[in-house]
Amino acid sequence: MSVHNSYTTGIALSQENIFKEMVELYTPKLLPVLYAITKCMHTAEDILQDSFLKLWSRREDMTYDNPGGWLYRVATHEAYKHLKKSQVFKRGRSFKSG
């Protein structure tokens, strides 16, 4: 059984130790990527935490072989979505005040 399959199986069985292991494995890999996108460590940490929560909340429906890849995709998507929202907000504020 591959590492990815054991993570998928462990999470699907609600094994918190497997989830904690994934957090420890993927946080140092994903946090720098999210920080590079958002340019804010607090935002990057929030997005990463939300992504892990999504992974945990969908653990029973997991049918994919690579939860790390799923996590990366979800986290980066959320980071870009946050960036887009903050740019729209900034444009809206400058438009209203100008």
PLY file of the C-alpha trace (Angstrom):
ply
format ascii 1.0
element vertex 98
property float x
property float y
property float z
element edge 97
property int vertex1
property int vertex2
end_header
0.00 0.00 0.00
1.41 3.40 -0.98
1.76 6.30 1.45
-1.03 8.17 -0.35
-3.37 5.18 -0.11
-2.64 4.72 3.59
-3.41 8.41 4.17
-6.65 8.14 2.22
-7.66 4.99 4.08
-6.65 6.41 7.45
-8.54 9.63 6.97
-11.61 7.84 5.64
-11.60 5.76 8.82
-11.40 8.99 10.86
-7.98 8.13 12.21
-6.85 11.38 13.76
-3.23 10.22 14.01
-3.06 9.85 10.21
-4.59 13.30 9.80
-2.05 14.81 12.23
0.74 13.10 10.30
-0.55 14.68 7.09
-0.67 18.11 8.73
2.95 17.68 9.83
4.00 16.46 6.38
2.19 18.98 4.19
2.31 22.17 6.25
6.01 22.87 5.57
5.45 22.14 1.88
2.28 24.19 1.38
2.78 27.15 3.68
5.63 28.71 1.62
3.57 28.31 -1.56
0.54 30.00 0.00
2.71 32.75 1.45
4.24 33.37 -1.99
0.73 33.80 -3.40
-0.81 35.88 -0.62
2.28 37.77 0.65
0.82 37.50 4.16
1.76 34.74 6.60
-1.46 35.03 8.62
-3.59 34.70 5.50
-1.50 31.78 4.26
-1.91 30.02 7.62
-5.68 30.62 7.62
-6.04 29.27 4.09
-3.98 26.21 4.94
-6.01 25.55 8.08
-9.26 25.89 6.13
-7.92 23.49 3.50
-7.08 20.88 6.12
-10.55 21.32 7.61
-12.09 20.71 4.18
-10.00 17.56 3.84
-11.16 16.31 7.24
-14.81 17.19 6.66
-14.82 15.32 3.33
-12.86 12.34 4.60
-15.72 9.87 4.18
-16.22 10.80 0.53
-12.57 10.54 -0.48
-12.14 8.46 -3.63
-8.81 9.79 -4.90
-5.36 8.30 -4.54
-3.45 11.48 -3.74
-4.84 13.51 -0.84
-1.68 15.66 -0.85
-2.36 16.67 -4.44
-5.97 17.40 -3.58
-4.86 19.49 -0.63
-2.38 21.44 -2.78
-5.03 22.12 -5.41
-7.64 23.25 -2.89
-5.21 25.42 -0.91
-3.77 27.20 -3.93
-7.24 27.73 -5.39
-8.36 29.31 -2.12
-5.24 31.51 -2.04
-5.89 32.82 -5.56
-9.56 33.30 -4.72
-8.55 35.34 -1.67
-6.18 37.40 -3.78
-8.88 38.12 -6.33
-11.35 39.16 -3.61
-8.83 41.48 -1.96
-7.98 43.12 -5.31
-11.65 43.69 -6.09
-12.14 45.13 -2.60
-9.16 47.49 -3.02
-10.41 48.64 -6.44
-13.89 49.21 -5.02
-12.54 51.28 -2.14
-10.33 53.46 -4.34
-13.16 53.93 -6.82
-15.59 55.07 -4.10
-13.11 57.40 -2.45
-11.96 58.95 -5.74
0 1
1 2
2 3
3 4
4 5
5 6
6 7
7 8
8 9
9 10
10 11
11 12
12 13
13 14
14 15
15 16
16 17
17 18
18 19
19 20
20 21
21 22
22 23
23 24
24 25
25 26
26 27
27 28
28 29
29 30
30 31
31 32
32 33
33 34
34 35
35 36
36 37
37 38
38 39
39 40
40 41
41 42
42 43
43 44
44 45
45 46
46 47
47 48
48 49
49 50
50 51
51 52
52 53
53 54
54 55
55 56
56 57
57 58
58 59
59 60
60 61
61 62
62 63
63 64
64 65
65 66
66 67
67 68
68 69
69 70
70 71
71 72
72 73
73 74
74 75
75 76
76 77
77 78
78 79
79 80
80 81
81 82
82 83
83 84
84 85
85 86
86 87
87 88
88 89
89 90
90 91
91 92
92 93
93 94
94 95
95 96
96 97
